[in-house]
Amino acid sequence: MTKALLLSLIGFTGFLVVDVGAIRTRAGVRGGVNLLAALSLGAAFWAVVRMASPLPVSFPVRLTGAILALTGALFTIYVVFVEIPLLQRLLNLSSSALVRCGTYATCRHPAFWGILLFLAGTSLLIPASTVWFLAATWATLELALVTVQDVWIFPSVFPDYNVYRRETPFLVPTRESLKAGWQTYSKRPSSFPS
């Protein structure tokens, strides 16, 4: 379990380092650090799953877990690796520009919810104390990561981040922010907030 925790710390630290100015502007370095961070988390997850002794649960519970885990993983991949580059391209923004529409109009860190869905699903799919411990650890590390990004890193990286903070909730969407996010998909790209 110690190895999994160390790999988890390496992974989350890697994702934090990617947001620092000098690395953020170098696509090759950023991609390499992202890959290393993802591989570290994958190795941590695999190590914990291999040592897990799952409790017996019914097929519907496991199926629900699989659906939640897959949905959370796909949502996170979409929000981080598809939506941001797609909207930057549609809006003719630089690859380091702040995206404030789509899911990023609903809350400032929508990937947080995808990760929590993945962790909840995994905890149902593989109901074991080691998996639950890793899920709780990752949820805590993810909350710490988005808090550090939101308070210290992003305000120094994006000139208009403080305006975005005033307009968009941190993690919990409001009725207005959900409406703003939904309206993004019904408008022409030129009318999106950038």
N, C-alpha and C positions, 0 to 999 in steps of 0.2 A: 504494500500500500504506500510505503514511503516513496518508492520509485514513481508511482502514479501521481502522487502529490507534487513531487519535484518537476515532473514533466508538465503537469498542469500549470505550475507557476511559470515555467519557461514559456509555455504557449501563451498564456494571458499577458505576460510581460512583453512577448514579441508583438502581440496585437497593440499593446500600448505604445511601444517604441515606433511602430509604423506611422503613428500619428504625429510624431515629432517633426518639426519643420524640414530639416535637411534630408531626412529619409523620405518624407512625404513627397518631395518634388522629384525624386529619382525612381522612375517606374520599375526599373530592373531590380534595384535594391529593395524597394517596397514589396515587389512580387516575391523575391527570395525570402524576405523576413516573414511575409504572410504564409508562405509555403512551410517554412520551418516551424512557425507557430502552430499551423494546422496539423502538421505531422506530429508535433509534440503532444497535442491534445488527442490526436488519434491513437498514438502509442499509449497514452495514459488510460484512455477509455478501454482499449484492447486489454491492457494489463489487468484492469479491474474486472472486466467481463470474464476473463480467463480464470480468475480466482473466485468468482462468484459461486455461491451455492443457492440458487434460486428457490424460493418457497413455491409450493405447488399452488397454482392459480388456474382458474378456468380459461378455456379457449377465448370466450368473449372478452375477458380482461386483457389477455395477451394481444388479441386483435385490436382492441381499443388502444393499447399501448403502442403497437406498431403503427397504427394510423396517426396517432398524435406525434410520435417520434419522426415519422416521415414528413408529416405536414410541417412540423417545426424546423426540420433540417432544410426542406425546400424553401420555406418562407425566409429563413435566414440567408440562404444562398441568393435568393432573388433580391432581397432588400439590399444586401451588401455588394454583391458582385454583378448583378444585372441592372437593377433599377437605377443606381447612381450613375454608372456609365451611360445608360440609355438616356436618362433625362439630361445629362450633361451634353450629350451629342444632339438631342432634339432642341435644346436651348442654346446651342453654340457656346457652351461654357468651357472653360479650361478644365483639364482633368483633376485639378485640385480645388475647383470651385465648390462652394456650399450648395447643396441641394435642399430646397425648402418646400417641395411639393410631393405629391404622391403619398406614400406611407410616411415620409418625413414631414408632412403637414399635420399628421395625426399626433405624433409625438417625436421628440428629438432623437430617440434611440429605439426605433421599432424592432431592430434585430434582437433586442433584449427579450421581447415576447416570443420570438421564434425559438430562441435558445431555451427559454423556460418551458415551452411546449415540448421541445425535443427531450429535455431532461425529465419532465413529467411522464412522457410516453415511454422513455427508456426505463424509468422506475417501475412502470406497470408491466412492461414487456419482460424485464429481467428483475423480478422482485427479490432483491438480495441486499443485505445490509451494506455490503461494499459499494454497490451501485448507488444506493440511497446516500451514502456518505459522499461519494464523488459528485452526485447531483447537487447536494447541498453546498459542497465546496465550490463547484463551478458557478452555481447561482450567486454565491457570495462574491466570488472573484469577478463575475460579469457585472454585478452591481457596483463594485469598487472601480472597475475599469470605466464604465460609462460615467460614473461620478467624477473621476479624475479627468476624463476627456471633457466633460461638460463644464467643470469649474476652472480648470487650469489650461488644458491644451487647446481646445477649440476656440476660445476667445482670443488666443494669441495667433492662431493659424488663420482664422476667418475674420476679416475686418467687421462684417455685419452680424457676427454671431450673437452679440448682446441684443440686437433687435429681434433676431430669431428666438432667443430665449424668452423675451417678453411676449411674443406672439404664439409660441407653441409650447405645449406642456412637456415636462421632462420625460416622464414615462407613462403616466396614466392619461389616455386620451379623454377629451371632453366631447360633448355633443357637437360643439362648434368645430373642434379640430377634426373630428371624424367627417363632418360635412365638408370641410375644406379639403381633406384628403380625397374624399369621394369625387368632389367636383373637378379635381385635377384630371380625372380620366374622361370627363365629358367635355373638356375645353380643348381649344387648339393649343399646341405647344407654345406658341408665341405669347399666350396670355398667362402662362404659368408664372408664379413668383420665382425669381431667381436670386 
